[in-house]
Amino acid sequence: MAKNEIPIGHFDKKITIRKYTYVSGHGGDTATPSTHSQPWANMRFVSGLEDEKASQQVASKKVIWRILYDSEVTERMDVVWDSKVYDITYVAIIGISKFMDLETVLRDNK
C-alpha cells in the first residue's frame, strides 16, 4: 500500500457533498444547496483553534475528509455529516487522481 493510501475499510463515514445554485433577486443573491454526491469518506481532525470573532472566542474545528477522486468537487461546495456543515477550504488531489482530501472548517451556524 502506498504512503498516502488509507485502506478502503477506513472509509467509514457517509457524507453529503453539496453544491449551490445562485439566483439573483430584488433582495440580493439567494444560494440554494443541492446534493452533488454522497461518497464514503475517512475523517481526520486537524486541530481546534480559537479565533477572535466579534470579540468572542469561537472554537474552530478543522477536518480533512478523504474520498475517492471526483473531478467536479470544488472549494465552492460544502460537506454535511452528522447534521453539521463543513465549508470546503481546499481540495488536494492524492496520487494520480485516485483520492482527494477535502480540507474543511466546521461552519458556525450561530
C-alpha positions as YAML, in Angstrom:
chain: A
units: angstrom
residues:
- id: 1
  name: MET
  ca: [0.00, 0.00, 0.00]
- id: 2
  name: ALA
  ca: [1.36, 3.46, -0.94]
- id: 3
  name: LYS
  ca: [2.26, 6.00, 1.74]
- id: 4
  name: ASN
  ca: [-0.79, 8.26, 1.20]
- id: 5
  name: GLU
  ca: [-3.36, 5.49, 0.88]
- id: 6
  name: ILE
  ca: [-5.92, 4.56, 3.50]
- id: 7
  name: PRO
  ca: [-7.45, 1.07, 3.39]
- id: 8
  name: ILE
  ca: [-10.92, 1.18, 1.83]
- id: 9
  name: GLY
  ca: [-12.38, -0.25, 5.08]
- id: 10
  name: HIS
  ca: [-11.42, 3.00, 6.84]
- id: 11
  name: PHE
  ca: [-13.80, 4.99, 4.62]
- id: 12
  name: ASP
  ca: [-16.49, 4.68, 7.28]
- id: 13
  name: LYS
  ca: [-18.39, 7.99, 7.18]
- id: 14
  name: LYS
  ca: [-21.17, 8.53, 4.63]
- id: 15
  name: ILE
  ca: [-21.04, 12.26, 3.82]
- id: 16
  name: THR
  ca: [-23.06, 14.55, 1.59]
- id: 17
  name: ILE
  ca: [-21.25, 16.99, -0.67]
- id: 18
  name: ARG
  ca: [-23.47, 19.90, -1.62]
- id: 19
  name: LYS
  ca: [-23.21, 22.37, -4.48]
- id: 20
  name: TYR
  ca: [-25.02, 25.69, -4.66]
- id: 21
  name: THR
  ca: [-27.18, 27.40, -7.26]
- id: 22
  name: TYR
  ca: [-27.25, 31.19, -7.04]
- id: 23
  name: VAL
  ca: [-30.30, 33.19, -8.12]
- id: 24
  name: SER
  ca: [-30.29, 36.98, -8.25]
- id: 25
  name: GLY
  ca: [-33.39, 38.69, -6.98]
- id: 26
  name: HIS
  ca: [-34.56, 42.04, -5.64]
- id: 27
  name: GLY
  ca: [-33.15, 41.31, -2.18]
- id: 28
  name: GLY
  ca: [-29.78, 40.11, -3.50]
- id: 29
  name: ASP
  ca: [-28.40, 36.71, -4.38]
- id: 30
  name: THR
  ca: [-30.03, 33.61, -2.90]
- id: 31
  name: ALA
  ca: [-27.96, 30.42, -2.56]
- id: 32
  name: THR
  ca: [-29.84, 27.13, -2.80]
- id: 33
  name: PRO
  ca: [-27.98, 23.91, -1.88]
- id: 34
  name: SER
  ca: [-28.45, 20.60, -3.68]
- id: 35
  name: THR
  ca: [-26.76, 17.24, -3.32]
- id: 36
  name: HIS
  ca: [-23.75, 16.73, -5.57]
- id: 37
  name: SER
  ca: [-22.77, 13.29, -4.24]
- id: 38
  name: GLN
  ca: [-22.82, 11.07, -1.16]
- id: 39
  name: PRO
  ca: [-19.43, 9.32, -1.01]
- id: 40
  name: TRP
  ca: [-17.88, 7.25, 1.77]
- id: 41
  name: ALA
  ca: [-15.08, 9.17, 3.49]
- id: 42
  name: ASN
  ca: [-12.31, 8.90, 6.04]
- id: 43
  name: MET
  ca: [-12.47, 11.69, 8.65]
- id: 44
  name: ARG
  ca: [-9.37, 13.21, 10.26]
- id: 45
  name: PHE
  ca: [-9.45, 16.03, 12.82]
- id: 46
  name: VAL
  ca: [-6.65, 18.53, 12.24]
- id: 47
  name: SER
  ca: [-6.89, 20.99, 15.13]
- id: 48
  name: GLY
  ca: [-9.12, 23.00, 17.39]
- id: 49
  name: LEU
  ca: [-8.18, 26.66, 17.07]
- id: 50
  name: GLU
  ca: [-9.51, 29.65, 18.93]
- id: 51
  name: ASP
  ca: [-10.27, 32.65, 16.73]
- id: 52
  name: GLU
  ca: [-11.37, 36.14, 17.72]
- id: 53
  name: LYS
  ca: [-14.71, 36.84, 16.11]
- id: 54
  name: ALA
  ca: [-16.82, 39.83, 17.11]
- id: 55
  name: SER
  ca: [-14.90, 39.96, 20.41]
- id: 56
  name: GLN
  ca: [-15.90, 36.37, 21.27]
- id: 57
  name: GLN
  ca: [-13.82, 33.23, 21.46]
- id: 58
  name: VAL
  ca: [-15.17, 30.80, 18.84]
- id: 59
  name: ALA
  ca: [-13.91, 27.22, 18.60]
- id: 60
  name: SER
  ca: [-12.98, 26.29, 15.04]
- id: 61
  name: LYS
  ca: [-12.82, 22.63, 14.02]
- id: 62
  name: LYS
  ca: [-10.75, 21.71, 11.01]
- id: 63
  name: VAL
  ca: [-11.45, 18.33, 9.44]
- id: 64
  name: ILE
  ca: [-9.93, 16.60, 6.42]
- id: 65
  name: TRP
  ca: [-12.23, 14.23, 4.55]
- id: 66
  name: ARG
  ca: [-10.50, 11.73, 2.23]
- id: 67
  name: ILE
  ca: [-12.75, 10.46, -0.57]
- id: 68
  name: LEU
  ca: [-12.32, 8.72, -3.89]
- id: 69
  name: TYR
  ca: [-11.40, 11.21, -6.62]
- id: 70
  name: ASP
  ca: [-14.24, 13.31, -8.06]
- id: 71
  name: SER
  ca: [-13.14, 15.93, -10.60]
- id: 72
  name: GLU
  ca: [-16.25, 18.06, -10.01]
- id: 73
  name: VAL
  ca: [-15.69, 18.80, -6.30]
- id: 74
  name: THR
  ca: [-14.52, 22.38, -5.63]
- id: 75
  name: GLU
  ca: [-14.00, 24.87, -2.81]
- id: 76
  name: ARG
  ca: [-17.43, 26.35, -3.63]
- id: 77
  name: MET
  ca: [-19.11, 23.27, -2.12]
- id: 78
  name: ASP
  ca: [-19.58, 22.04, 1.44]
- id: 79
  name: VAL
  ca: [-19.74, 18.75, 3.34]
- id: 80
  name: VAL
  ca: [-22.61, 17.67, 5.60]
- id: 81
  name: TRP
  ca: [-22.10, 14.92, 8.16]
- id: 82
  name: ASP
  ca: [-23.96, 14.20, 11.38]
- id: 83
  name: SER
  ca: [-26.19, 17.30, 10.85]
- id: 84
  name: LYS
  ca: [-23.09, 19.54, 10.82]
- id: 85
  name: VAL
  ca: [-21.94, 21.63, 7.85]
- id: 86
  name: TYR
  ca: [-18.25, 21.91, 6.96]
- id: 87
  name: ASP
  ca: [-17.09, 24.53, 4.42]
- id: 88
  name: ILE
  ca: [-14.51, 23.19, 1.95]
- id: 89
  name: THR
  ca: [-11.45, 25.45, 2.08]
- id: 90
  name: TYR
  ca: [-9.04, 23.42, -0.07]
- id: 91
  name: VAL
  ca: [-9.16, 20.39, -2.36]
- id: 92
  name: ALA
  ca: [-5.96, 18.31, -2.68]
- id: 93
  name: ILE
  ca: [-5.53, 15.51, -5.23]
- id: 94
  name: ILE
  ca: [-3.75, 12.47, -3.74]
- id: 95
  name: GLY
  ca: [-1.86, 10.12, -6.05]
- id: 96
  name: ILE
  ca: [-2.72, 10.04, -9.72]
- id: 97
  name: SER
  ca: [-6.37, 11.10, -9.40]
- id: 98
  name: LYS
  ca: [-7.19, 8.19, -7.09]
- id: 99
  name: PHE
  ca: [-8.12, 10.00, -3.87]
- id: 100
  name: MET
  ca: [-8.72, 13.57, -2.79]
- id: 101
  name: ASP
  ca: [-8.55, 15.36, 0.56]
- id: 102
  name: LEU
  ca: [-11.20, 17.96, 1.31]
- id: 103
  name: GLU
  ca: [-9.85, 20.37, 3.90]
- id: 104
  name: THR
  ca: [-12.84, 21.81, 5.75]
- id: 105
  name: VAL
  ca: [-13.83, 24.03, 8.65]
- id: 106
  name: LEU
  ca: [-16.94, 23.47, 10.74]
- id: 107
  name: ARG
  ca: [-19.42, 26.23, 9.91]
- id: 108
  name: ASP
  ca: [-20.51, 28.43, 12.80]
- id: 109
  name: ASN
  ca: [-24.30, 28.49, 12.41]
- id: 110
  name: LYS
  ca: [-24.93, 30.79, 15.39]
...
